[in-house]
Amino acid sequence: RARRWTRLAEAARRPVAVDAAIEAATLATPLAVDRVALDDLDPLRFARDFVCASRPLVVTHGLIAPRPLADLVARFPDARIVVAAAPDGRADAVAPRSRFAKPESRPATLATLLAALGQPRGDVLYYSAQNDCLRRDLPDLAADLLAGRDAPLPPSHLRALGDRPEPAAVNCWIGDARSVTAAHRDRAFDNLYLVLDGRKTFYLLHPLAPAWLPSRRCVQATWTRDPASTDPPEFDDRDDRTSRWTLLDDVPRSAVVWLDCDLRRLAEAPPRPGRAGRPAPPRPLVVHLDPGDLLYLPAGWVHQVHQADRTLAVNWWYDTRTDDARWASIHMAAALGDHAAFPVPPQHDPSP
């Protein structure tokens, strides 16, 4: 009987705790993300109003000019890269049967990747190696693309990110509208994200959002294309795309906990009042980035990313502190989300 009353008491407390997280996130979330030209953004304002406040910002008219993707590929057509491939463009995301779907890795050149972008049929290819790929794999392209600059902001502004703000990684992203970066958060990095060609749309939620967003414990698996197919992988135009793919569990098996929600769907859905007097979760912020726009995304913010066809972007990751009160609240929100009744329904069937 004592254990039963303990379980009932815990169940009664959980909605209250989630409601508190929702109310706190609502108070801390701006109505919109500010857009400020670099010439109008002094270092003190950047540090005080955005970095210390953990508040996203779009910086316009920055240090690095836009670059057409086609022109860049024309200069380095034979640059060797490893692209990600998936049947539907949704890799590194929760898939049916409680699987975490990772993309197939495939060798390519910049020229073959560009030719595959925007095709109405065929495998979805994109370049998104989050391993310092721009500096490690494409140093010549990096020097040309970034005009010899190490960062997209002046050193006076970067000091807000640490005493020695050397980026932990500089990554390149190339893809089209079929690729979707599923909802997730970068736990230990502040992100400076620069669009050089095309257009990106970010859907953002406060770092407390995991308190009410559904997450799922998934078996890690990798998309694998049927080796019996004789069609060129990049240009296979048959309609039965997914039938040529198999989602194979990793060996040995391992699990990961990942958010299972669609932030774009939440942003586009009609506003709904809270149920039974409970507060309604805040809607995602929508941020459009055009060529030359730089997004400062503080660590912990949940984000989902969509883009136009033939989009080129570069991002800089900077290590952030994970031993302060902000991170304590973020971890508490994640723990609440693991045990609470979610106001937002999951987008996949949880059956094994």
DAJO-V667351 format. One record per helix or strand of 2 or more residues. SS is the DSSP state (H for helix, E for strand). FROM is the first residue (numbers start at 0). TO is the last residue. If there is no record, write none. Layout:
BEGIN
SS_FROM_TO + SS_FROM_TO
END
This chain:
BEGIN
H_1_27 + E_33_36 + H_37_39 + H_42_50 + E_56_59 + H_68_74 + E_79_85 + E_92_94 + E_98_101 + E_103_108 + H_109_115 + E_123_126 + H_132_136 + H_138_144 + H_154_160 + E_168_174 + E_180_184 + E_188_196 + E_198_204 + H_206_210 + E_214_224 + H_232_234 + H_241_243 + E_244_248 + E_254_258 + H_262_267 + H_274_276 + E_284_289 + E_293_296 + E_301_306 + E_310_318 + H_324_338
END
